[in-house]
Amino acid sequence: MSRTVLDFESQSETDQEWMVRETWCDQCKKPDLGIGNPILYIEDGRKYIEGNYLVCDALCISEITATIINE
Ligand SMILES: [Zn+2]
């Protein structure tokens, strides 16, 4: 399991916005709550965004299926 961390800040503002917005919180059972301290990374050829929900602070990991990420 190797993880390559990408530079979240180097993504376009539009991409940053949807990546932190389009989320699902298992704990709150609500979508689009938004996450803080986002970390963007690649693991086993898949891209993920990880962060803490702004509402409940639970850890959120979402796979990114769009191909817009600047590596
Ligand atoms: Zn939550």
PDB file of the backbone (N, CA, C, O) and the ligand in Angstrom, with CONECT records:
HET     ZN  A 101       1
ATOM      1  N   MET A   1       0.849  -1.202   0.000  1.00  0.00           N
ATOM      2  CA  MET A   1       0.000   0.000   0.000  1.00  0.00           C
ATOM      3  C   MET A   1       0.883   1.249   0.000  1.00  0.00           C
ATOM      4  O   MET A   1       1.357   1.676   1.053  1.00  0.00           O
ATOM      5  N   SER A   2       1.097   1.822  -1.154  1.00  0.00           N
ATOM      6  CA  SER A   2       1.877   3.050  -1.178  1.00  0.00           C
ATOM      7  C   SER A   2       0.963   4.225  -1.472  1.00  0.00           C
ATOM      8  O   SER A   2       0.092   4.165  -2.341  1.00  0.00           O
ATOM      9  N   ARG A   3       1.181   5.270  -0.740  1.00  0.00           N
ATOM     10  CA  ARG A   3       0.348   6.447  -0.891  1.00  0.00           C
ATOM     11  C   ARG A   3       1.194   7.617  -1.363  1.00  0.00           C
ATOM     12  O   ARG A   3       2.222   7.941  -0.768  1.00  0.00           O
ATOM     13  N   THR A   4       0.743   8.248  -2.445  1.00  0.00           N
ATOM     14  CA  THR A   4       1.423   9.428  -2.940  1.00  0.00           C
ATOM     15  C   THR A   4       0.547  10.636  -2.672  1.00  0.00           C
ATOM     16  O   THR A   4      -0.553  10.739  -3.214  1.00  0.00           O
ATOM     17  N   VAL A   5       1.015  11.534  -1.857  1.00  0.00           N
ATOM     18  CA  VAL A   5       0.224  12.712  -1.530  1.00  0.00           C
ATOM     19  C   VAL A   5       0.429  13.779  -2.600  1.00  0.00           C
ATOM     20  O   VAL A   5       1.559  14.097  -2.972  1.00  0.00           O
ATOM     21  N   LEU A   6      -0.684  14.327  -3.089  1.00  0.00           N
ATOM     22  CA  LEU A   6      -0.634  15.380  -4.103  1.00  0.00           C
ATOM     23  C   LEU A   6      -0.860  16.732  -3.436  1.00  0.00           C
ATOM     24  O   LEU A   6      -1.325  16.815  -2.299  1.00  0.00           O
ATOM     25  N   ASP A   7      -0.522  17.775  -4.161  1.00  0.00           N
ATOM     26  CA  ASP A   7      -0.676  19.122  -3.609  1.00  0.00           C
ATOM     27  C   ASP A   7      -2.092  19.639  -3.856  1.00  0.00           C
ATOM     28  O   ASP A   7      -2.437  20.037  -4.968  1.00  0.00           O
ATOM     29  N   PHE A   8      -2.894  19.625  -2.811  1.00  0.00           N
ATOM     30  CA  PHE A   8      -4.277  20.069  -2.934  1.00  0.00           C
ATOM     31  C   PHE A   8      -4.346  21.526  -3.386  1.00  0.00           C
ATOM     32  O   PHE A   8      -5.192  21.897  -4.199  1.00  0.00           O
ATOM     33  N   GLU A   9      -3.457  22.331  -2.856  1.00  0.00           N
ATOM     34  CA  GLU A   9      -3.463  23.767  -3.156  1.00  0.00           C
ATOM     35  C   GLU A   9      -3.137  24.054  -4.622  1.00  0.00           C
ATOM     36  O   GLU A   9      -3.453  25.130  -5.129  1.00  0.00           O
ATOM     37  N   SER A  10      -2.505  23.091  -5.306  1.00  0.00           N
ATOM     38  CA  SER A  10      -2.147  23.339  -6.702  1.00  0.00           C
ATOM     39  C   SER A  10      -3.299  23.014  -7.654  1.00  0.00           C
ATOM     40  O   SER A  10      -3.196  23.275  -8.853  1.00  0.00           O
ATOM     41  N   GLN A  11      -4.407  22.442  -7.133  1.00  0.00           N
ATOM     42  CA  GLN A  11      -5.587  22.190  -7.959  1.00  0.00           C
ATOM     43  C   GLN A  11      -6.307  23.526  -8.197  1.00  0.00           C
ATOM     44  O   GLN A  11      -6.136  24.483  -7.442  1.00  0.00           O
ATOM     45  N   SER A  12      -7.101  23.565  -9.248  1.00  0.00           N
ATOM     46  CA  SER A  12      -7.812  24.811  -9.516  1.00  0.00           C
ATOM     47  C   SER A  12      -8.838  25.064  -8.421  1.00  0.00           C
ATOM     48  O   SER A  12      -9.274  24.138  -7.737  1.00  0.00           O
ATOM     49  N   GLU A  13      -9.214  26.311  -8.266  1.00  0.00           N
ATOM     50  CA  GLU A  13     -10.165  26.657  -7.202  1.00  0.00           C
ATOM     51  C   GLU A  13     -11.483  25.927  -7.367  1.00  0.00           C
ATOM     52  O   GLU A  13     -12.091  25.496  -6.387  1.00  0.00           O
ATOM     53  N   THR A  14     -11.926  25.788  -8.614  1.00  0.00           N
ATOM     54  CA  THR A  14     -13.177  25.080  -8.887  1.00  0.00           C
ATOM     55  C   THR A  14     -13.088  23.635  -8.420  1.00  0.00           C
ATOM     56  O   THR A  14     -14.010  23.117  -7.791  1.00  0.00           O
ATOM     57  N   ASP A  15     -11.961  22.984  -8.736  1.00  0.00           N
ATOM     58  CA  ASP A  15     -11.780  21.586  -8.338  1.00  0.00           C
ATOM     59  C   ASP A  15     -11.702  21.455  -6.822  1.00  0.00           C
ATOM     60  O   ASP A  15     -12.271  20.534  -6.236  1.00  0.00           O
ATOM     61  N   GLN A  16     -10.997  22.380  -6.202  1.00  0.00           N
ATOM     62  CA  GLN A  16     -10.900  22.348  -4.737  1.00  0.00           C
ATOM     63  C   GLN A  16     -12.279  22.456  -4.112  1.00  0.00           C
ATOM     64  O   GLN A  16     -12.593  21.766  -3.142  1.00  0.00           O
ATOM     65  N   GLU A  17     -13.097  23.331  -4.680  1.00  0.00           N
ATOM     66  CA  GLU A  17     -14.435  23.558  -4.119  1.00  0.00           C
ATOM     67  C   GLU A  17     -15.289  22.296  -4.157  1.00  0.00           C
ATOM     68  O   GLU A  17     -15.889  21.914  -3.152  1.00  0.00           O
ATOM     69  N   TRP A  18     -15.340  21.649  -5.326  1.00  0.00           N
ATOM     70  CA  TRP A  18     -16.230  20.481  -5.384  1.00  0.00           C
ATOM     71  C   TRP A  18     -15.673  19.304  -4.612  1.00  0.00           C
ATOM     72  O   TRP A  18     -16.425  18.479  -4.094  1.00  0.00           O
ATOM     73  N   MET A  19     -14.360  19.227  -4.536  1.00  0.00           N
ATOM     74  CA  MET A  19     -13.780  18.089  -3.802  1.00  0.00           C
ATOM     75  C   MET A  19     -14.089  18.155  -2.308  1.00  0.00           C
ATOM     76  O   MET A  19     -14.311  17.124  -1.672  1.00  0.00           O
ATOM     77  N   VAL A  20     -14.104  19.351  -1.753  1.00  0.00           N
ATOM     78  CA  VAL A  20     -14.405  19.443  -0.321  1.00  0.00           C
ATOM     79  C   VAL A  20     -15.913  19.521  -0.071  1.00  0.00           C
ATOM     80  O   VAL A  20     -16.370  19.366   1.062  1.00  0.00           O
ATOM     81  N   ARG A  21     -16.681  19.762  -1.135  1.00  0.00           N
ATOM     82  CA  ARG A  21     -18.122  19.914  -0.950  1.00  0.00           C
ATOM     83  C   ARG A  21     -18.880  18.604  -1.182  1.00  0.00           C
ATOM     84  O   ARG A  21     -19.778  18.253  -0.416  1.00  0.00           O
ATOM     85  N   GLU A  22     -18.509  17.886  -2.248  1.00  0.00           N
ATOM     86  CA  GLU A  22     -19.274  16.681  -2.610  1.00  0.00           C
ATOM     87  C   GLU A  22     -18.841  15.500  -1.766  1.00  0.00           C
ATOM     88  O   GLU A  22     -18.021  14.677  -2.175  1.00  0.00           O
ATOM     89  N   THR A  23     -19.407  15.442  -0.593  1.00  0.00           N
ATOM     90  CA  THR A  23     -19.016  14.434   0.385  1.00  0.00           C
ATOM     91  C   THR A  23     -20.256  13.796   0.982  1.00  0.00           C
ATOM     92  O   THR A  23     -21.366  14.311   0.853  1.00  0.00           O
ATOM     93  N   TRP A  24     -20.046  12.672   1.634  1.00  0.00           N
ATOM     94  CA  TRP A  24     -21.148  12.018   2.338  1.00  0.00           C
ATOM     95  C   TRP A  24     -20.641  11.659   3.727  1.00  0.00           C
ATOM     96  O   TRP A  24     -19.587  11.041   3.876  1.00  0.00           O
ATOM     97  N   CYS A  25     -21.401  12.052   4.740  1.00  0.00           N
ATOM     98  CA  CYS A  25     -20.989  11.733   6.103  1.00  0.00           C
ATOM     99  C   CYS A  25     -21.811  10.568   6.648  1.00  0.00           C
ATOM    100  O   CYS A  25     -23.031  10.659   6.785  1.00  0.00           O
ATOM    101  N   ASP A  26     -21.111   9.460   6.957  1.00  0.00           N
ATOM    102  CA  ASP A  26     -21.779   8.281   7.513  1.00  0.00           C
ATOM    103  C   ASP A  26     -22.366   8.564   8.884  1.00  0.00           C
ATOM    104  O   ASP A  26     -23.401   8.015   9.261  1.00  0.00           O
ATOM    105  N   GLN A  27     -21.702   9.412   9.604  1.00  0.00           N
ATOM    106  CA  GLN A  27     -22.125   9.692  10.970  1.00  0.00           C
ATOM    107  C   GLN A  27     -23.383  10.573  11.010  1.00  0.00           C
ATOM    108  O   GLN A  27     -24.304  10.317  11.785  1.00  0.00           O
ATOM    109  N   CYS A  28     -23.406  11.601  10.173  1.00  0.00           N
ATOM    110  CA  CYS A  28     -24.552  12.526  10.127  1.00  0.00           C
ATOM    111  C   CYS A  28     -25.646  12.033   9.179  1.00  0.00           C
ATOM    112  O   CYS A  28     -26.788  12.487   9.250  1.00  0.00           O
ATOM    113  N   LYS A  29     -25.283  11.091   8.283  1.00  0.00           N
ATOM    114  CA  LYS A  29     -26.198  10.624   7.240  1.00  0.00           C
ATOM    115  C   LYS A  29     -26.665  11.775   6.353  1.00  0.00           C
ATOM    116  O   LYS A  29     -27.829  11.852   5.960  1.00  0.00           O
ATOM    117  N   LYS A  30     -25.738  12.652   6.055  1.00  0.00           N
ATOM    118  CA  LYS A  30     -26.081  13.802   5.223  1.00  0.00           C
ATOM    119  C   LYS A  30     -24.985  14.043   4.184  1.00  0.00           C
ATOM    120  O   LYS A  30     -23.807  13.816   4.456  1.00  0.00           O
ATOM    121  N   PRO A  31     -25.377  14.503   2.993  1.00  0.00           N
ATOM    122  CA  PRO A  31     -24.385  14.811   1.971  1.00  0.00           C
ATOM    123  C   PRO A  31     -23.918  16.267   2.036  1.00  0.00           C
ATOM    124  O   PRO A  31     -24.547  17.122   2.659  1.00  0.00           O
ATOM    125  N   ASP A  32     -22.809  16.506   1.378  1.00  0.00           N
ATOM    126  CA  ASP A  32     -22.369  17.875   1.103  1.00  0.00           C
ATOM    127  C   ASP A  32     -22.191  18.753   2.333  1.00  0.00           C
ATOM    128  O   ASP A  32     -22.539  19.933   2.312  1.00  0.00           O
ATOM    129  N   LEU A  33     -21.654  18.185   3.397  1.00  0.00           N
ATOM    130  CA  LEU A  33     -21.425  18.981   4.602  1.00  0.00           C
ATOM    131  C   LEU A  33     -20.131  19.778   4.510  1.00  0.00           C
ATOM    132  O   LEU A  33     -19.966  20.810   5.160  1.00  0.00           O
ATOM    133  N   GLY A  34     -19.230  19.278   3.696  1.00  0.00           N
ATOM    134  CA  GLY A  34     -17.947  19.954   3.562  1.00  0.00           C
ATOM    135  C   GLY A  34     -16.923  19.391   4.535  1.00  0.00           C
ATOM    136  O   GLY A  34     -17.256  19.012   5.659  1.00  0.00           O
ATOM    137  N   ILE A  35     -15.661  19.341   4.084  1.00  0.00           N
ATOM    138  CA  ILE A  35     -14.586  18.831   4.931  1.00  0.00           C
ATOM    139  C   ILE A  35     -13.505  19.881   5.097  1.00  0.00           C
ATOM    140  O   ILE A  35     -13.336  20.764   4.256  1.00  0.00           O
ATOM    141  N   GLY A  36     -12.781  19.770   6.194  1.00  0.00           N
ATOM    142  CA  GLY A  36     -11.659  20.654   6.463  1.00  0.00           C
ATOM    143  C   GLY A  36     -10.352  19.890   6.396  1.00  0.00           C
ATOM    144  O   GLY A  36     -10.362  18.659   6.388  1.00  0.00           O
ATOM    145  N   ASN A  37      -9.244  20.579   6.348  1.00  0.00           N
ATOM    146  CA  ASN A  37      -7.908  19.992   6.271  1.00  0.00           C
ATOM    147  C   ASN A  37      -7.815  18.905   5.202  1.00  0.00           C
ATOM    148  O   ASN A  37      -7.373  17.793   5.491  1.00  0.00           O
ATOM    149  N   PRO A  38      -8.227  19.214   3.969  1.00  0.00           N
ATOM    150  CA  PRO A  38      -8.230  18.182   2.930  1.00  0.00           C
ATOM    151  C   PRO A  38      -6.840  17.697   2.548  1.00  0.00           C
ATOM    152  O   PRO A  38      -5.901  18.483   2.425  1.00  0.00           O
ATOM    153  N   ILE A  39      -6.729  16.388   2.364  1.00  0.00           N
ATOM    154  CA  ILE A  39      -5.484  15.784   1.868  1.00  0.00           C
ATOM    155  C   ILE A  39      -5.840  14.998   0.615  1.00  0.00           C
ATOM    156  O   ILE A  39      -6.739  14.157   0.627  1.00  0.00           O
ATOM    157  N   LEU A  40      -5.125  15.280  -0.461  1.00  0.00           N
ATOM    158  CA  LEU A  40      -5.380  14.623  -1.732  1.00  0.00           C
ATOM    159  C   LEU A  40      -4.263  13.617  -1.969  1.00  0.00           C
ATOM    160  O   LEU A  40      -3.087  13.966  -1.861  1.00  0.00           O
ATOM    161  N   TYR A  41      -4.611  12.373  -2.290  1.00  0.00           N
ATOM    162  CA  TYR A  41      -3.546  11.389  -2.491  1.00  0.00           C
ATOM    163  C   TYR A  41      -3.966  10.284  -3.449  1.00  0.00           C
ATOM    164  O   TYR A  41      -5.146  10.090  -3.741  1.00  0.00           O
ATOM    165  N   ILE A  42      -2.945   9.563  -3.931  1.00  0.00           N
ATOM    166  CA  ILE A  42      -3.160   8.413  -4.809  1.00  0.00           C
ATOM    167  C   ILE A  42      -2.724   7.165  -4.061  1.00  0.00           C
ATOM    168  O   ILE A  42      -1.636   7.123  -3.488  1.00  0.00           O
ATOM    169  N   GLU A  43      -3.575   6.151  -4.070  1.00  0.00           N
ATOM    170  CA  GLU A  43      -3.225   4.880  -3.439  1.00  0.00           C
ATOM    171  C   GLU A  43      -3.690   3.762  -4.357  1.00  0.00           C
ATOM    172  O   GLU A  43      -4.857   3.722  -4.746  1.00  0.00           O
ATOM    173  N   ASP A  44      -2.795   2.864  -4.700  1.00  0.00           N
ATOM    174  CA  ASP A  44      -3.106   1.763  -5.611  1.00  0.00           C
ATOM    175  C   ASP A  44      -3.758   2.250  -6.903  1.00  0.00           C
ATOM    176  O   ASP A  44      -4.691   1.624  -7.407  1.00  0.00           O
ATOM    177  N   GLY A  45      -3.269   3.356  -7.432  1.00  0.00           N
ATOM    178  CA  GLY A  45      -3.766   3.879  -8.695  1.00  0.00           C
ATOM    179  C   GLY A  45      -5.087   4.612  -8.618  1.00  0.00           C
ATOM    180  O   GLY A  45      -5.606   5.058  -9.642  1.00  0.00           O
ATOM    181  N   ARG A  46      -5.642   4.746  -7.425  1.00  0.00           N
ATOM    182  CA  ARG A  46      -6.899   5.475  -7.266  1.00  0.00           C
ATOM    183  C   ARG A  46      -6.645   6.759  -6.489  1.00  0.00           C
ATOM    184  O   ARG A  46      -5.753   6.852  -5.645  1.00  0.00           O
ATOM    185  N   LYS A  47      -7.491   7.760  -6.824  1.00  0.00           N
ATOM    186  CA  LYS A  47      -7.323   9.051  -6.160  1.00  0.00           C
ATOM    187  C   LYS A  47      -8.354   9.223  -5.063  1.00  0.00           C
ATOM    188  O   LYS A  47      -9.524   8.873  -5.219  1.00  0.00           O
ATOM    189  N   TYR A  48      -7.893   9.769  -3.957  1.00  0.00           N
ATOM    190  CA  TYR A  48      -8.784   9.968  -2.815  1.00  0.00           C
ATOM    191  C   TYR A  48      -8.609  11.356  -2.225  1.00  0.00           C
ATOM    192  O   TYR A  48      -7.541  11.963  -2.309  1.00  0.00           O
ATOM    193  N   ILE A  49      -9.680  11.834  -1.630  1.00  0.00           N
ATOM    194  CA  ILE A  49      -9.598  13.061  -0.838  1.00  0.00           C
ATOM    195  C   ILE A  49     -10.032  12.690   0.573  1.00  0.00           C
ATOM    196  O   ILE A  49     -11.042  12.019   0.785  1.00  0.00           O
ATOM    197  N   GLU A  50      -9.236  13.148   1.523  1.00  0.00           N
ATOM    198  CA  GLU A  50      -9.497  12.814   2.917  1.00  0.00           C
ATOM    199  C   GLU A  50      -9.565  14.098   3.735  1.00  0.00           C
ATOM    200  O   GLU A  50      -8.804  15.034   3.488  1.00  0.00           O
ATOM    201  N   GLY A  51     -10.457  14.146   4.691  1.00  0.00           N
ATOM    202  CA  GLY A  51     -10.551  15.335   5.529  1.00  0.00           C
ATOM    203  C   GLY A  51     -11.503  15.085   6.678  1.00  0.00           C
ATOM    204  O   GLY A  51     -12.040  13.987   6.826  1.00  0.00           O
ATOM    205  N   ASN A  52     -11.708  16.103   7.489  1.00  0.00           N
ATOM    206  CA  ASN A  52     -12.611  15.984   8.627  1.00  0.00           C
ATOM    207  C   ASN A  52     -13.879  16.777   8.358  1.00  0.00           C
ATOM    208  O   ASN A  52     -13.816  17.930   7.933  1.00  0.00           O
ATOM    209  N   TYR A  53     -15.037  16.156   8.605  1.00  0.00           N
ATOM    210  CA  TYR A  53     -16.291  16.865   8.397  1.00  0.00           C
ATOM    211  C   TYR A  53     -16.359  18.096   9.277  1.00  0.00           C
ATOM    212  O   TYR A  53     -15.997  18.068  10.453  1.00  0.00           O
ATOM    213  N   LEU A  54     -16.830  19.169   8.681  1.00  0.00           N
ATOM    214  CA  LEU A  54     -16.888  20.431   9.415  1.00  0.00           C
ATOM    215  C   LEU A  54     -17.936  20.379  10.522  1.00  0.00           C
ATOM    216  O   LEU A  54     -17.812  21.083  11.524  1.00  0.00           O
ATOM    217  N   VAL A  55     -18.967  19.552  10.349  1.00  0.00           N
ATOM    218  CA  VAL A  55     -20.054  19.495  11.318  1.00  0.00           C
ATOM    219  C   VAL A  55     -19.696  18.627  12.521  1.00  0.00           C
ATOM    220  O   VAL A  55     -19.832  19.067  13.662  1.00  0.00           O
ATOM    221  N   CYS A  56     -19.232  17.379  12.272  1.00  0.00           N
ATOM    222  CA  CYS A  56     -19.040  16.429  13.374  1.00  0.00           C
ATOM    223  C   CYS A  56     -17.582  16.032  13.565  1.00  0.00           C
ATOM    224  O   CYS A  56     -17.258  15.333  14.525  1.00  0.00           O
ATOM    225  N   ASP A  57     -16.697  16.464  12.671  1.00  0.00           N
ATOM    226  CA  ASP A  57     -15.265  16.187  12.769  1.00  0.00           C
ATOM    227  C   ASP A  57     -14.900  14.728  12.493  1.00  0.00           C
ATOM    228  O   ASP A  57     -13.765  14.323  12.745  1.00  0.00           O
ATOM    229  N   ALA A  58     -15.847  13.929  11.978  1.00  0.00           N
ATOM    230  CA  ALA A  58     -15.523  12.550  11.614  1.00  0.00           C
ATOM    231  C   ALA A  58     -14.593  12.547  10.411  1.00  0.00           C
ATOM    232  O   ALA A  58     -14.616  13.465   9.592  1.00  0.00           O
ATOM    233  N   LEU A  59     -13.761  11.490  10.313  1.00  0.00           N
ATOM    234  CA  LEU A  59     -12.850  11.381   9.180  1.00  0.00           C
ATOM    235  C   LEU A  59     -13.613  10.964   7.935  1.00  0.00           C
ATOM    236  O   LEU A  59     -14.432  10.046   7.978  1.00  0.00           O
ATOM    237  N   CYS A  60     -13.343  11.636   6.831  1.00  0.00           N
ATOM    238  CA  CYS A  60     -14.016  11.364   5.569  1.00  0.00           C
ATOM    239  C   CYS A  60     -12.985  11.004   4.519  1.00  0.00           C
ATOM    240  O   CYS A  60     -12.012  11.735   4.332  1.00  0.00           O
ATOM    241  N   ILE A  61     -13.183   9.876   3.823  1.00  0.00           N
ATOM    242  CA  ILE A  61     -12.330   9.522   2.690  1.00  0.00           C
ATOM    243  C   ILE A  61     -13.232   9.257   1.495  1.00  0.00           C
ATOM    244  O   ILE A  61     -14.092   8.378   1.555  1.00  0.00           O
ATOM    245  N   SER A  62     -13.050   9.994   0.421  1.00  0.00           N
ATOM    246  CA  SER A  62     -13.860   9.818  -0.780  1.00  0.00           C
ATOM    247  C   SER A  62     -12.960   9.499  -1.957  1.00  0.00           C
ATOM    248  O   SER A  62     -11.902  10.108  -2.117  1.00  0.00           O
ATOM    249  N   GLU A  63     -13.375   8.545  -2.786  1.00  0.00           N
ATOM    250  CA  GLU A  63     -12.623   8.291  -4.004  1.00  0.00           C
ATOM    251  C   GLU A  63     -13.014   9.325  -5.039  1.00  0.00           C
ATOM    252  O   GLU A  63     -14.187   9.679  -5.167  1.00  0.00           O
ATOM    253  N   ILE A  64     -12.035   9.804  -5.770  1.00  0.00           N
ATOM    254  CA  ILE A  64     -12.294  10.774  -6.827  1.00  0.00           C
ATOM    255  C   ILE A  64     -12.240  10.047  -8.153  1.00  0.00           C
ATOM    256  O   ILE A  64     -11.207   9.492  -8.526  1.00  0.00           O
ATOM    257  N   THR A  65     -13.356  10.051  -8.866  1.00  0.00           N
ATOM    258  CA  THR A  65     -13.417   9.299 -10.114  1.00  0.00           C
ATOM    259  C   THR A  65     -13.216  10.201 -11.325  1.00  0.00           C
ATOM    260  O   THR A  65     -12.970   9.712 -12.428  1.00  0.00           O
ATOM    261  N   ALA A  66     -13.317  11.504 -11.130  1.00  0.00           N
ATOM    262  CA  ALA A  66     -13.086  12.432 -12.236  1.00  0.00           C
ATOM    263  C   ALA A  66     -11.596  12.451 -12.569  1.00  0.00           C
ATOM    264  O   ALA A  66     -10.766  12.084 -11.737  1.00  0.00           O
ATOM    265  N   THR A  67     -11.270  12.863 -13.743  1.00  0.00           N
ATOM    266  CA  THR A  67      -9.880  12.801 -14.197  1.00  0.00           C
ATOM    267  C   THR A  67      -9.257  14.182 -14.326  1.00  0.00           C
ATOM    268  O   THR A  67      -8.463  14.432 -15.234  1.00  0.00           O
ATOM    269  N   ILE A  68      -9.612  15.054 -13.437  1.00  0.00           N
ATOM    270  CA  ILE A  68      -9.166  16.433 -13.554  1.00  0.00           C
ATOM    271  C   ILE A  68      -7.978  16.760 -12.667  1.00  0.00           C
ATOM    272  O   ILE A  68      -7.470  17.881 -12.682  1.00  0.00           O
ATOM    273  N   ILE A  69      -7.532  15.761 -11.884  1.00  0.00           N
ATOM    274  CA  ILE A  69      -6.497  16.051 -10.894  1.00  0.00           C
ATOM    275  C   ILE A  69      -5.143  16.321 -11.548  1.00  0.00           C
ATOM    276  O   ILE A  69      -4.676  15.544 -12.381  1.00  0.00           O
ATOM    277  N   ASN A  70      -4.532  17.415 -11.164  1.00  0.00           N
ATOM    278  CA  ASN A  70      -3.194  17.730 -11.635  1.00  0.00           C
ATOM    279  C   ASN A  70      -2.181  17.039 -10.739  1.00  0.00           C
ATOM    280  O   ASN A  70      -2.110  17.317  -9.542  1.00  0.00           O
ATOM    281  N   GLU A  71      -1.404  16.146 -11.315  1.00  0.00           N
ATOM    282  CA  GLU A  71      -0.413  15.453 -10.511  1.00  0.00           C
ATOM    283  C   GLU A  71       0.872  16.222 -10.590  1.00  0.00           C
ATOM    284  O   GLU A  71       1.868  15.826  -9.984  1.00  0.00           O
TER     285      GLU A  71
HETATM  286 ZN    ZN A 101     -20.933  14.117  10.176  1.00  0.00          ZN2+
END
